[in-house]
Amino acid sequence: MKRRKAKSVMGKRAVSSALFAACCLSLFVLGASMAEAAAPVVSSSTAAAPEEPTYVYSAASRDPFVPLIGGSLSIQTSVSSPEKEPGLFNPSTIDLKGIIRTRTGRWAVLMSSTGDRFLVENGKIRDSKRKPVQGYVGIIKEKSLVLIGPNNQVTELKMKRDQEKEKGKTK
């Protein structure tokens, strides 16, 4: 009995598929015949083939952050020159901007006084091009970052808000 149901279901699917295909074919044929009837008859010797217009966008790419209407938006950014080595790292000019806690651990975001950004992840310090900074290791604590450099030079960085809180407590 199960086989009969399976055959009847398959038969119904085959019939519905055939019916759908027949409807689509008839609509296609009907549409083609209507298009032929509606198309004006033009002899090829008397009428020139109309040229389709081609559109070419030749403008240079624009900055999406500059407003289209109104004045220009003035943003001061520090552009690092291409001659500058991106891995130049000096702990005395670095500020700790934030510590990010993720499932895999902590990340620290650093910024130098020249505007270069660095990321500390799993003890490795990387520059803005994700290249590792040689000679330095970073240990991320709860609210600070410890940098260990060449000759075991230790520098502890804290965020500005935490430094201000400590100054307020010592006074």
N, C-alpha and C positions, 0 to 999 in steps of 0.2 A: 504494500500500500504506500509506503514511503517513496518508492520509485515512481509511482504514478503521479504523486504530488510534485515531485521534482520535475518530471517531464512536463506536467501541465504548467508549472511556473516558468520553465524554460520556453515553452511554447508561447505563453503570454508575452514574455519579454521579446521574443523574436517577432511576434506580430506587432507589438507596439513600436519596435525599432523600425520595422518595415513601413508601418503607417507614418511614422515621423519622417522617414527618408522620402516617402512619396509626397508628403505635404511640402517639404522643403524644395523638392524638385519642381513641383507644380508652381510654387511661388516664384522660383527662379525663372522658369520658362515664361510664366505670365508677366513677370517684371521685364524680361528681355523683349517680349513682343510689344509691350506697352511703350518701352523706350524707343523701339524702332518706329512705332506709329507716331510718336510725339516728336521725333527728330526731324528737323527740316531737311529737305533734299537740296543739296548743293553740289553742283558739278565741280570736279577738281580742276577743270581748265579755266573756269571763270573766277573762282575765289582762291585767294592766297591762304595758305595755312596760317592761322593766327599764332604769333609767337607768344609763348608763355613768359611772363615777366620773371626775372630772377632777382632775388633779393640778396644783397650782400651787406653784412654788418662789418664796417671797416673801422669802427672807433676803437681806440685803445681801451684796455680794461681799466675800470675805474675803481677807486677805493670804496667799498660798500659802506664804510662808516662816515663818509663825508656826506652831509645832507644835500639833497637835490635842490631844495628850495631854501632860500635864505642865505645867510653868510656862511663863510667857511668855518669849519670846526677846527679849533686850534688845540691840539693835543701835544704836550711836550713829552717826547720819548727820547730815550738815549739809544742811539743807533751805534752798535759796535762795528768798528771797521773790519773789513775782511782780513787785513794784515794782522790784526790782533789774534793772538793765540787763545782759543776758547778755554783751554785748560788752565789758564793762569789763575792760581788760587792762593790767596793770602788771608789767613785767619784773622788778622788784625783789622781788615776792612770788611769783614763779613757780619751780617746781621741775621739772626734767626727770625724768620717771618711766621713760621707756624709748624706745628707738629700734627700729622694726620694719623689717626689710628684706623687700621684696616683689619680684616680677618687674618691676614698673613703677617701682620706686625705693624711697625710704625715707620712713617716716612717723615723727613724733616725738609722744609723748604728754606733755602738760604738765598740772600741777595747781597751782592757786593756793593761797595760805594759807587762803582762804575756802572751799575745796572745789570751786571751779569747774574744769572740765576743758577743755582746749584740744587741738586736733589740728593738727599742721603737716604739710602735704602739698603737694609741688611748690612750695614757697616761700610758700604761702598759709597763714595761721593762721585756724583756724575754731573757734568756740565750741561748746558742747555741743548747740546747736540747728543746727549746721552753717552758721551765718552767718559770713561772713568778718569778721575783725577789721581795721578800717580803720587805716592808718598804719603798720603793722608788716609786716615780711617776715622769714621764717625760712629759714636755710640749714642743712641737716642735714649734718653731717660724720660720720665713722666712729663717734666716741664722744662727740660734743658737738653742741650746737646754737648757732648764732649768730643772734641777733635784731637786726635793724636797725630802729630806730624813727624817729620824727620828728626832724628836724635831724641825721640820720645818727648817731644815738646807737646805739652797738654794745654789745651785752651777750652774753657767751658763757656758756652754761649747760652744766654737766656733771652726770652722775648722781652720787649720793652715794657710791657705792662707788668710782668713779674719783677723786673728790675725796679720799677717805680714803687711797687708794693713793698719791696725790701727796703728801699730808701725811706719810705714813710714809717716803717716799723723801727728803724735804727735811730730816728730823730727823737 
